[in-house]
Amino acid sequence: KPPRSHYDHVTKSLVLNMDHYCPWMFNCVGYFNYRYFFNFLWFVTVGLGYGAAICFPAFMNLGTPAYRDQVRASGGYQKSLRESLKGIVVRHTMSNPYIPTPDERTPVALGFMMCLCLGAAVMCLGGFHLYLVLTAQTTIEF
């Protein structure tokens, strides 16, 4: 058996420089695909950071007086989908396009919080794997 290799009981193969088994890929992350795993972590972190940056201005305007004026101008919060379909289409009444309409409140808040929380979690995992790369270790050896 080569040094730093481990036998994977799920795929029943000997993996060179095995880091961990990934149940979502049904594959082991090892010598030949570790860079793809690390690039995946990097691009997911960048993508979630971009999503949080896109949602940030609208999220910060949710509690402002301009948002309350937007709600008032659109007729308040709709009680049901049927009532919202009866009315006219709510448009952005202010000159600032980052002030969301009442129908956009939940998607903006959910999108920002999900991107921020998942981005932070994946960034921590990526930071840990960056440390492992710089110290030439695997998660099994850590």
N, C-alpha and C positions, 0 to 999 in steps of 0.2 A: 504494500500500500504506500502511495506517495505521501510525503510529509504534508501536514495541514489538510488532508482530505478526510472526508467523513462519509459513511454509508448512510444513504437516505432510505428509510424503511417504507416510505410511501411510494416513491418512484422506483424503488429497488435498484438503485444505481450508486456508484461511487462518485462523489462530487469533489472535484479539486477545489481547494480553498473555499469550502462551503461556509456561507454566512448564515443563511436561515432558509427555512422552507416557507413559501408563500402559498397559502391555501386558495387565494383568489386567482393566481396564475396556474395553479397545480404544477408548480415547478420549484426547484431550488435556486436560490440566488447564490452564485458561486463565482469562480474565476472568469468564466466566459461571458456572463451576463450581468456582472455587478455594475459596470459603467452604465448600462441601460436602466438599471434600477435607480442609480444615483441621479441620472439625468431626469428620470421620471419624477423623483422627489423635488428636484430643482424647478422643473417646469410647472409642476402643480403648485408649488409655493409662489412662483411668479404669477401664475394665472389667478390664484386666489387673492394675492395682493392687488393685482390689477382690478379684480372685481370689487374688492373693498374700496379701492380708490375711486372707482366709478360711482359707487353708491354713497360715498362719504358726504358730498355736498348736499344731496337730497336728504340724507339721514339727519344732518345737523340742522336743517331747516324745519324739521317736524315739530318742534316746540316753539317756534318763533311767532310773534304777532302776525307776520306776513302769512304764515300757514293758516292761522285762525281766520284771517280775512279771506283766504282762498276757500276755506271750508264754508264760511258764511256766504260767499258769493256763489258757490255751487249749490246752495240749498241745504247744507248740513250733511250729516252722514245718512246714507240710505238704509232703510230698515230691511229691505229685501231686494232680491234681484229683479223681481217684477216691478217694483217701484223705480228702480234705477233705469230700467228699460223704457218706462213711460216718459221720463224726463228727457231733456235735451242732453247732448253729449257735453260732458264737463271738460272745459278747456282751461289751460293755464291763463289766469286772468292778469297776473302780474307780469312785469317785464323780465323777471328772473325765472328761467326755465327750470331751475333746481328746486323750486317750491312745488312739492308733489300735490296732486289732487287727492281727495279722500279715498278714491279707489286705489291709488298707488301707495298708500301708507303702509299697508301690510307687506307687499312685495319688497318695498325699499328697505324696511326695517329687517325683514327676514333675510334678504339677500346680503345686507351689510353684516349682520351678526354671524350668519353662517360662513361667509367668506373670511371674516376676521378670526373666528374661533378655529375653523378648520385650517386656515393658513398658519395660525400660530402653532397648532399641533403638528402639522407637517413640517414646519420650519424647525421645530425642536427635534423631530426625528431626523431631518436632514442635517442639522448641526451635529447630532450624535454620530451619524454616519460619516460626516466630514472629519470628525475627530478620529474615527476608526480608520479612515483612509490615510490620514496624516501620520498615524502611529503604526500603520501596517498591521492592523488587527482585524479580526472578524467578530461578530457578536457572540460566537461560540467561545472564542478565546478571551473575550472581555470578561 
